[in-house]
Amino acid sequence: MAAEQKNPIDDHRWYSVFSKDYKTRVIDNSIRRVFEEPLGEEEAYDDAKYPPHSAPPIIRTFKLSQFFKLYNLHFKRAAPLLFLKLRTKHWQIEEESYLSQFDAPLSPVSGLGFSGSIFFFSKDRDLIVKSVGRGFEYTFLYTQCIGAYGKYMSENDRSLLCRMTDVLFCFQHHLGGILGMAPSHYVIMENLLKELDAEKGWIKWDLKPQKFFEPTRDLIPDVIKTETAKSGLADAMEDDRIILTKEQKKDLWTLLERDTEFLERIETIDYSLLLGRYPVAKNPDLKPPKPENWATGVTSANGKYVYRACIVDFLWNVNQLQAKITRTAGMILPEQTVTTQPGRYRREFLSMMDEYIDVPDEESPSSGSS
């Protein structure tokens, strides 16, 4: 008989609180614990601090019994019934299957980003749990993004924006947050590339416009860049292209224009296109369902590859204080992805995508790099 799993909060010696393993286990336990509580009906939400269909107001609270906690936080789910509706009605995610992703320990992941965030995979890698540690990003998330995102995704089922399935928050003051040891906010999203396997020919790109100035890329010689710094740079497709039919490109372009128009409207920049590609011949069990879409797979015009794509990292709002400071401080340098304006970023993003799409044996449609 398997040994009973011990509570990581109780199963430790005093010095273990400084170990990475203990930190990971306790954060994992704190995240999964919130999914043990049923959502309940709408009438059960009688506390204005926890509205069921909209983001919670940012109200910091202090409780002595909670203040000295480093990692063991009591999270709440933001706009729980809004995200439930998105999952079940618009994205056809079965709730039982969704909750089952949290009935086993999460798997910590490294190398998924350059923002200092903590990442976990859920049980079957169906979901990614990502911390949101920068104050200006989670302020935007609660004050503007959740409401606008929920409305937009409810009206645009085929949107390329990454599918956020839940947002977890803790507004209590706690020592771990003050010391920068434990994030208080997490976004949970679908893992578009859950079967990613280099041995089966998978390739992924994190695509941002390359025409903007990038200090790490443009000022630091390659020979002295660390591998961590290199991994945080946006990718370029170099000689690769997204090979589509004329109709596929037209359809993709409609989605790109609509989604980036929305992102310009909520005044965000620095987002990117997460693109994955796998060869059909090496992945015979991964046939995209019909009708094809970019979340589950689009077959290339030549039939050799399948693509998946979504737009990620759209929490850099230009009106937040830190974003304004960054823009002001960056004025001595050429324009960067984090110092430009939403309209300019959108134009460069669409121009990049137009460059990366190839329609073979046909004249590429004038899609509108504007």
TIDOVO-670762 format. One record per residue (C-alpha): residue in one letter; y, z, x. Coordinates in nm, 2 decimals. Layout:
BEGIN
PT  residu       Y       Z       X
PT       A       Y       Z       X
...
END
This chain:
BEGIN
PT  residu       Y       Z       X
PT       M    0.00    0.00    0.00
PT       A    0.34   -0.10    0.13
PT       A    0.55    0.19    0.26
PT       E    0.83    0.30    0.03
PT       Q    1.16    0.14    0.13
PT       K    1.41    0.41    0.24
PT       N    1.77    0.43    0.14
PT       P    1.96    0.32    0.45
PT       I    2.24    0.57    0.37
PT       D    2.00    0.86    0.40
PT       D    1.77    0.72    0.66
PT       H    1.98    0.76    0.97
PT       R    2.09    0.99    1.25
PT       W    2.46    1.07    1.29
PT       Y    2.51    0.83    1.59
PT       S    2.35    0.54    1.40
PT       V    2.67    0.48    1.20
PT       F    2.80    0.29    1.50
PT       S    2.51    0.05    1.51
PT       K    2.53   -0.30    1.38
PT       D    2.19   -0.26    1.21
PT       Y    2.30    0.05    1.01
PT       K    2.63   -0.11    0.91
PT       T    2.44   -0.43    0.79
PT       R    2.19   -0.23    0.59
PT       V    2.44   -0.01    0.42
PT       I    2.67   -0.30    0.33
PT       D    2.37   -0.49    0.20
PT       N    2.27   -0.19   -0.02
PT       S    2.63   -0.16   -0.15
PT       I    2.65   -0.52   -0.25
PT       R    2.31   -0.54   -0.42
PT       R    2.37   -0.21   -0.60
PT       V    2.64   -0.36   -0.82
PT       F    2.39   -0.61   -0.97
PT       E    2.17   -0.33   -1.10
PT       E    2.43   -0.25   -1.36
PT       P    2.41   -0.47   -1.68
PT       L    2.73   -0.66   -1.77
PT       G    2.74   -0.54   -2.13
PT       E    2.92   -0.69   -2.43
PT       E    3.29   -0.77   -2.43
PT       E    3.38   -0.47   -2.64
PT       A    3.24   -0.24   -2.37
PT       Y    3.53   -0.33   -2.14
PT       D    3.79   -0.09   -2.27
PT       D    3.95   -0.01   -1.93
PT       A    4.25   -0.23   -1.85
PT       K    4.17   -0.20   -1.48
PT       Y    3.85   -0.40   -1.53
PT       P    3.92   -0.69   -1.77
PT       P    3.61   -0.90   -1.85
PT       H    3.76   -1.25   -1.85
PT       S    4.04   -1.22   -1.59
PT       A    4.10   -1.08   -1.24
PT       P    4.16   -0.71   -1.21
PT       P    4.51   -0.58   -1.13
PT       I    4.54   -0.47   -0.77
PT       I    4.57   -0.09   -0.82
PT       R    4.49    0.12   -0.51
PT       T    4.32    0.45   -0.59
PT       F    4.24    0.75   -0.38
PT       K    3.95    0.98   -0.43
PT       L    3.87    1.24   -0.16
PT       S    3.49    1.20   -0.20
PT       Q    3.52    0.83   -0.14
PT       F    3.79    0.82    0.13
PT       F    3.56    0.91    0.43
PT       K    3.31    0.64    0.36
PT       L    3.27    0.37    0.63
PT       Y    3.04    0.12    0.46
PT       N    2.89    0.26    0.15
PT       L    3.15    0.13   -0.11
PT       H    3.12    0.13   -0.49
PT       F    3.20   -0.23   -0.58
PT       K    3.30   -0.37   -0.92
PT       R    3.26   -0.73   -1.04
PT       A    3.59   -0.91   -1.10
PT       A    3.62   -1.11   -1.43
PT       P    3.24   -1.05   -1.49
PT       L    3.22   -1.24   -1.82
PT       L    3.43   -1.53   -1.70
PT       F    3.19   -1.59   -1.41
PT       L    2.89   -1.53   -1.64
PT       K    3.02   -1.81   -1.86
PT       L    3.07   -2.04   -1.56
PT       R    2.72   -1.97   -1.43
PT       T    2.53   -2.01   -1.76
PT       K    2.73   -2.25   -1.97
PT       H    2.88   -2.49   -1.71
PT       W    2.64   -2.48   -1.41
PT       Q    2.31   -2.41   -1.59
PT       I    2.22   -2.11   -1.37
PT       E    1.97   -1.89   -1.54
PT       E    2.09   -1.53   -1.53
PT       E    1.75   -1.39   -1.46
PT       S    1.70   -1.62   -1.17
PT       Y    2.05   -1.54   -1.04
PT       L    2.00   -1.16   -1.05
PT       S    1.66   -1.20   -0.88
PT       Q    1.85   -1.32   -0.57
PT       F    1.96   -0.96   -0.52
PT       D    1.63   -0.78   -0.56
PT       A    1.55   -0.81   -0.19
PT       P    1.77   -0.74    0.12
PT       L    2.03   -0.99    0.20
PT       S    2.00   -1.18    0.53
PT       P    2.31   -1.15    0.77
PT       V    2.42   -1.49    0.90
PT       S    2.63   -1.57    1.20
PT       G    2.81   -1.89    1.30
PT       L    2.93   -2.00    0.95
PT       G    3.30   -1.97    1.01
PT       F    3.59   -1.87    1.24
PT       S    3.78   -1.63    1.01
PT       G    3.61   -1.31    1.11
PT       S    3.43   -1.30    0.78
PT       I    3.08   -1.14    0.72
PT       F    2.82   -1.37    0.57
PT       F    2.49   -1.31    0.40
PT       F    2.22   -1.53    0.25
PT       S    2.06   -1.41   -0.07
PT       K    1.68   -1.38   -0.10
PT       D    1.60   -1.75   -0.14
PT       R    1.92   -1.87    0.04
PT       D    2.04   -1.99   -0.30
PT       L    2.37   -1.80   -0.26
PT       I    2.61   -1.71    0.02
PT       V    2.79   -1.38    0.02
PT       K    3.12   -1.40    0.21
PT       S    3.36   -1.12    0.28
PT       V    3.74   -1.18    0.23
PT       G    3.91   -0.96    0.48
PT       R    4.26   -1.10    0.51
PT       G    4.50   -0.93    0.27
PT       F    4.70   -1.24    0.18
PT       E    4.38   -1.42    0.08
PT       Y    4.24   -1.16   -0.15
PT       T    4.59   -1.09   -0.30
PT       F    4.60   -1.46   -0.39
PT       L    4.24   -1.45   -0.51
PT       Y    4.32   -1.18   -0.77
PT       T    4.68   -1.26   -0.86
PT       Q    4.64   -1.64   -0.91
PT       C    4.32   -1.80   -0.80
PT       I    4.05   -1.65   -1.02
PT       G    4.24   -1.73   -1.34
PT       A    4.34   -2.08   -1.24
PT       Y    3.99   -2.15   -1.09
PT       G    3.81   -2.02   -1.40
PT       K    4.02   -2.24   -1.64
PT       Y    3.99   -2.55   -1.41
PT       M    3.61   -2.52   -1.35
PT       S    3.55   -2.47   -1.73
PT       E    3.72   -2.80   -1.79
PT       N    3.58   -2.99   -1.50
PT       D    3.20   -2.94   -1.47
PT       R    3.17   -3.21   -1.20
PT       S    3.44   -3.06   -0.97
PT       L    3.37   -3.06   -0.60
PT       L    3.52   -2.71   -0.56
PT       C    3.26   -2.47   -0.43
PT       R    3.10   -2.28   -0.72
PT       M    3.20   -1.92   -0.69
PT       T    2.95   -1.72   -0.90
PT       D    3.09   -1.37   -0.86
PT       V    3.37   -1.18   -0.69
PT       L    3.32   -0.82   -0.58
PT       F    3.60   -0.57   -0.51
PT       C    3.67   -0.21   -0.42
PT       F    4.03   -0.10   -0.45
PT       Q    3.96    0.26   -0.34
PT       H    4.12    0.37   -0.01
PT       H    3.84    0.43    0.24
PT       L    3.82    0.50    0.61
PT       G    3.60    0.19    0.68
PT       G    3.87   -0.03    0.54
PT       I    4.15    0.14    0.73
PT       L    3.96    0.11    1.05
PT       G    3.87   -0.26    0.98
PT       M    3.50   -0.17    0.99
PT       A    3.40   -0.27    0.63
PT       P    3.54   -0.54    0.40
PT       S    3.64   -0.44    0.05
PT       H    3.61   -0.78   -0.11
PT       Y    3.34   -1.04   -0.13
PT       V    3.30   -1.39   -0.28
PT       I    2.95   -1.51   -0.38
PT       M    2.90   -1.88   -0.40
PT       E    2.62   -2.13   -0.43
PT       N    2.47   -2.24   -0.10
PT       L    2.49   -2.62   -0.12
PT       L    2.29   -2.66    0.20
PT       K    2.01   -2.40    0.15
PT       E    1.74   -2.63    0.28
PT       L    1.94   -2.71    0.60
PT       D    1.69   -2.79    0.87
PT       A    1.78   -2.97    1.19
PT       E    1.41   -3.05    1.26
PT       K    1.41   -3.25    0.93
PT       G    1.72   -3.44    1.03
PT       W    1.98   -3.24    0.84
PT       I    2.34   -3.26    0.97
PT       K    2.64   -3.07    0.83
PT       W    3.01   -3.12    0.88
PT       D    3.31   -2.90    0.80
PT       L    3.58   -3.17    0.76
PT       K    3.95   -3.11    0.79
PT       P    4.23   -3.36    0.87
PT       Q    4.23   -3.42    1.24
PT       K    4.60   -3.54    1.26
PT       F    4.73   -3.19    1.25
PT       F    4.79   -3.00    1.57
PT       E    4.51   -2.75    1.65
PT       P    4.60   -2.51    1.93
PT       T    4.23   -2.43    2.02
PT       R    4.14   -2.80    2.03
PT       D    4.46   -2.94    2.17
PT       L    4.58   -2.68    2.42
PT       I    4.26   -2.53    2.57
PT       P    4.05   -2.75    2.80
PT       D    3.69   -2.80    2.69
PT       V    3.56   -2.65    3.01
PT       I    3.70   -2.31    2.94
PT       K    3.65   -2.29    2.56
PT       T    3.40   -2.04    2.45
PT       E    3.11   -2.16    2.23
PT       T    3.25   -1.93    1.95
PT       A    3.59   -2.10    1.97
PT       K    3.43   -2.45    1.97
PT       S    3.22   -2.36    1.67
PT       G    3.53   -2.26    1.47
PT       L    3.69   -2.60    1.51
PT       A    3.68   -2.84    1.22
PT       D    3.44   -3.13    1.27
PT       A    3.51   -3.50    1.29
PT       M    3.25   -3.76    1.19
PT       E    3.31   -3.96    1.50
PT       D    3.09   -4.27    1.46
PT       D    2.92   -4.15    1.14
PT       R    3.03   -4.25    0.79
PT       I    2.96   -4.17    0.43
PT       I    2.78   -4.48    0.31
PT       L    2.84   -4.54   -0.06
PT       T    2.84   -4.82   -0.31
PT       K    3.17   -4.93   -0.46
PT       E    3.10   -4.74   -0.78
PT       Q    2.99   -4.42   -0.59
PT       K    3.32   -4.43   -0.39
PT       K    3.52   -4.48   -0.70
PT       D    3.35   -4.18   -0.87
PT       L    3.39   -3.96   -0.56
PT       W    3.76   -4.06   -0.53
PT       T    3.83   -3.96   -0.88
PT       L    3.69   -3.62   -0.81
PT       L    3.87   -3.58   -0.48
PT       E    4.21   -3.68   -0.63
PT       R    4.16   -3.45   -0.93
PT       D    4.05   -3.15   -0.73
PT       T    4.31   -3.18   -0.46
PT       E    4.58   -3.22   -0.72
PT       F    4.47   -2.89   -0.86
PT       L    4.48   -2.73   -0.51
PT       E    4.82   -2.87   -0.45
PT       R    4.93   -2.72   -0.79
PT       I    4.82   -2.37   -0.69
PT       E    4.98   -2.44   -0.35
PT       T    4.68   -2.39   -0.11
PT       I    4.62   -2.56    0.22
PT       D    4.37   -2.55    0.51
PT       Y    4.07   -2.62    0.28
PT       S    3.79   -2.84    0.40
PT       L    3.50   -3.06    0.28
PT       L    3.16   -2.91    0.35
PT       L    2.93   -3.21    0.38
PT       G    2.56   -3.21    0.44
PT       R    2.33   -3.51    0.49
PT       Y    1.95   -3.54    0.52
PT       P    1.73   -3.85    0.57
PT       V    1.51   -3.93    0.27
PT       A    1.21   -4.02    0.49
PT       K    1.19   -3.67    0.65
PT       N    1.25   -3.48    0.32
PT       P    1.03   -3.65    0.06
PT       D    1.03   -3.33   -0.16
PT       L    1.41   -3.33   -0.20
PT       K    1.48   -3.60   -0.45
PT       P    1.82   -3.56   -0.62
PT       P    1.79   -3.52   -1.00
PT       K    1.94   -3.78   -1.22
PT       P    2.22   -3.83   -1.29
PT       E    2.31   -3.77   -0.93
PT       N    2.60   -3.55   -0.84
PT       W    2.75   -3.41   -0.52
PT       A    2.62   -3.06   -0.58
PT       T    2.25   -3.16   -0.60
PT       G    2.26   -3.48   -0.40
PT       V    2.39   -3.84   -0.40
PT       T    2.18   -4.11   -0.24
PT       S    2.35   -4.34    0.02
PT       A    2.41   -4.70   -0.06
PT       N    2.14   -4.81    0.19
PT       G    1.89   -4.56    0.04
PT       K    1.83   -4.39    0.38
PT       Y    2.02   -4.06    0.32
PT       V    2.12   -3.80    0.06
PT       Y    2.46   -3.63    0.07
PT       R    2.58   -3.30   -0.07
PT       A    2.94   -3.19   -0.06
PT       C    3.19   -2.94   -0.19
PT       I    3.54   -2.82   -0.10
PT       V    3.56   -2.48    0.05
PT       D    3.81   -2.23    0.19
PT       F    4.10   -2.28   -0.05
PT       L    4.25   -1.92   -0.03
PT       W    4.54   -2.00    0.20
PT       N    4.83   -1.99   -0.04
PT       V    5.16   -2.09    0.12
PT       N    5.36   -1.83   -0.08
PT       Q    5.18   -1.52    0.05
PT       L    5.37   -1.32    0.31
PT       Q    5.14   -1.37    0.60
PT       A    5.12   -1.75    0.53
PT       K    5.50   -1.76    0.54
PT       I    5.51   -1.56    0.87
PT       T    5.25   -1.80    1.02
PT       R    5.45   -2.10    0.91
PT       T    5.77   -1.96    1.06
PT       A    5.60   -1.86    1.39
PT       G    5.44   -2.20    1.41
PT       M    5.77   -2.39    1.39
PT       I    5.78   -2.40    1.77
PT       L    5.46   -2.61    1.77
PT       P    5.37   -2.94    1.60
PT       E    5.26   -2.91    1.24
PT       Q    4.93   -2.74    1.18
PT       T    4.68   -2.71    0.89
PT       V    4.81   -2.36    0.83
PT       T    5.18   -2.44    0.86
PT       T    5.21   -2.76    0.66
PT       Q    5.30   -2.79    0.29
PT       P    5.04   -2.85    0.01
PT       G    5.15   -3.20   -0.07
PT       R    5.13   -3.31    0.29
PT       Y    4.80   -3.15    0.34
PT       R    4.66   -3.32    0.04
PT       R    4.77   -3.66    0.16
PT       E    4.62   -3.61    0.50
PT       F    4.30   -3.48    0.34
PT       L    4.26   -3.78    0.12
PT       S    4.35   -4.01    0.41
PT       M    4.07   -3.85    0.62
PT       M    3.82   -3.90    0.34
PT       D    3.92   -4.26    0.29
PT       E    3.86   -4.32    0.66
PT       Y    3.52   -4.15    0.65
PT       I    3.38   -4.35    0.35
PT       D    3.22   -4.68    0.42
PT       V    3.13   -4.94    0.15
PT       P    2.89   -5.18    0.32
PT       D    2.90   -5.56    0.25
PT       E    3.19   -5.52    0.01
PT       E    3.56   -5.49    0.04
PT       S    3.64   -5.12    0.02
PT       P    3.84   -5.05   -0.30
PT       S    4.21   -4.96   -0.25
PT       S    4.13   -4.60   -0.33
PT       G    4.45   -4.47   -0.28
PT       S    4.54   -4.29    0.02
PT       S    4.89   -4.22   -0.10
END
